[in-house]
Amino acid sequence: MSNTIPNRQVICQVLLDRAKEDKTITVLCSDSRGSASLAPFAKEFPEQFVEMGIAEQSLVSTAAGMARCGLRPFAASPASFLSTRSMEQVKVDVAYSHTNVKLIGISGGISYGALGMTHHSAQDIAALASIPGLRVYLPSDRFLTQALMEVLVKDDDPAYIRVGRNAVEDVYGSVPENFQMDKALTVREGRDVTLIACGELVRPALDAALLLEEKGISARVIDMYCVKPLDKDAVRKAARETKAIVTAEEHSLYGGMGSMVSQVVGESHPIPVKNLALPDEPAIAGKSAEVFAHYGLDAQGVAKAAEELLP
């Protein structure tokens, strides 16, 4: 049975559960409580919720000020706007000032579909990962989102969490027992090629591994939810133990997770690497699955790239 629970709803549930015992947990929205699935939090904890309106810069700066007062703010806004309109506030008020603000980028990547480039966030990994002191996470499914959020509601460092808009197929059957912060998860072992993906493209990568298996190709699948800090050890291990690496991400071809992986491979153990991402052009309009298929980011596209890359 297909999953019907989007990651953003899981974020709300964790915040609801923890806010009952921790009154410092505060949620801020930029006229996005509905699209962020945070309306239940606003209803149950009105004294711990702040509606900023469509004012992303004020959203981030206010959250930073609240953190300085001892609160634990979670600031939610569409990823496309949070990562661009308020980048200076993220850089200065959150990262440089090291305030305990968790930035939640909702409807990331091409989630908004038909709304087009103005609402797509294909640059947020490159932009925010370049800021010193800011962690960047893209959980792959509802279970990993829960595991990540359970840690983030307790730690004291700033972070950016990007999730999509719609429910995605499960990668894990439950909260991963081997979850560790900033350590990539090996979803599937393999010896021929490694598929490294983040966010919503982990499931297509896993499905691609199954397609490759039918052709006698053993594919390792790594969930690099921790884009920054990137798990370099997992990348180096994959480079040593397999013949090639394919990366897949819902992001621009420039400056994303694939670029980071390629840099590590080039420095430590050079092998063929193919980066699959969105091209340097406005993405076509359509549902996520349609856009992924168009750009070869679905299971068939990832499998094809891996097969062609192998010697």
Secondary structure, DSSP 8 states (H G I E B T S, - for coil): ------HHHHHHHHHHHHHTT-TTEEEEESS-TTTTT-HHHHHH-GGGEEE--S-HHHHHHHHHHHHHTT-EEEEEEEHHHHTTTTHHHIIIIIIITT---EEEEES-BTTTGGG-TTT-BSSHHHHHHTSTT-EEE---SHHHHHHHHHHHTT--S-EEEE--SS----SSSSS-TT--TT--EEEE--SSEEEEE-GGGHHHHHHHHHHHHTTT--EEEEE--EEES--HHHHHHHHHHSSEEEEEEEEESSSSHHHHHHHHHHHHS---EEEEEE-SS----S-HHHHHHHTT-SHHHHHHHHHHH--
